[in-house]
Amino acid sequence: MELVLDICGWIGMIMIVTGYYLVSNGKIEAQTNTFQLINIIAAVFIGLNAYYYGALPSVGLNAIWFLIGVVTIIRIHSKKIPD
């Protein structure tokens, strides 16, 4: 189980850095499902890893990171006008 959670932590870290790189270099926009899903999934992976190791401040940070992503996706979709 420890190996799985370590892998989750590393994948989450890579996802956050990749998302940040893509937005910073104009490859994707922050107000897109792609960027927000990267952050949501990364927050879950890093949050699980942090919880396993008892790093509660990191768990809290990633819970907030997750909620920001979910709220942003809801806002993105509420602004869209149906066809």
C-alpha positions in Angstrom: 0.0 0.0 0.0 2.8 2.4 0.8 4.3 2.0 -2.7 0.9 2.8 -4.3 0.5 5.9 -2.2 4.0 7.0 -2.9 3.3 6.6 -6.6 0.0 8.6 -6.2 2.0 11.4 -4.5 4.6 11.6 -7.3 1.9 11.5 -10.0 0.0 14.3 -8.2 3.1 16.4 -8.0 3.9 15.8 -11.7 0.3 16.8 -12.6 0.4 20.0 -10.6 3.7 21.1 -12.1 2.5 20.1 -15.6 -0.7 22.1 -15.2 1.2 25.1 -13.9 3.7 24.9 -16.8 0.8 24.6 -19.4 -1.0 27.7 -18.0 2.1 29.7 -17.5 3.2 29.1 -21.1 -0.2 29.8 -22.6 -0.8 26.2 -23.7 -4.1 26.0 -21.8 -6.3 28.5 -20.0 -7.0 28.4 -16.3 -10.7 28.6 -16.8 -10.9 25.2 -18.6 -12.0 21.8 -17.6 -8.6 20.4 -18.5 -6.7 22.6 -16.1 -9.2 22.2 -13.3 -9.4 18.4 -13.7 -5.6 18.2 -13.6 -5.7 20.1 -10.2 -8.6 18.1 -8.8 -7.0 14.7 -9.6 -3.6 15.9 -8.4 -5.2 17.2 -5.1 -6.8 13.8 -4.5 -3.5 11.9 -5.2 -1.4 14.2 -3.0 -4.0 14.4 -0.3 -4.1 10.6 -0.1 -0.3 10.4 0.1 -0.3 13.2 2.8 -3.0 11.5 4.8 -1.1 8.2 4.8 2.0 9.9 6.1 0.1 12.1 8.7 0.9 15.4 7.0 -2.4 17.0 8.0 -1.5 20.6 6.8 -0.9 19.1 3.4 -4.2 17.2 3.6 -6.0 20.4 4.4 -4.3 22.3 1.6 -5.2 19.6 -0.9 -8.8 19.5 0.3 -9.1 23.2 -0.4 -7.2 22.8 -3.7 -9.8 20.1 -4.6 -12.8 22.3 -3.6 -11.5 25.3 -5.6 -11.2 23.1 -8.7 -14.8 21.7 -8.3 -16.3 25.1 -7.7 -14.4 26.5 -10.7 -15.7 23.7 -13.0 -19.3 24.4 -11.7 -18.8 28.1 -12.5 -17.4 27.3 -15.9 -20.4 25.2 -16.8 -22.9 27.6 -15.3 -21.6 30.4 -17.7 -22.1 28.3 -20.8 -25.2 29.0 -22.9 -27.0 25.8 -24.1 -27.4 25.3 -27.8 
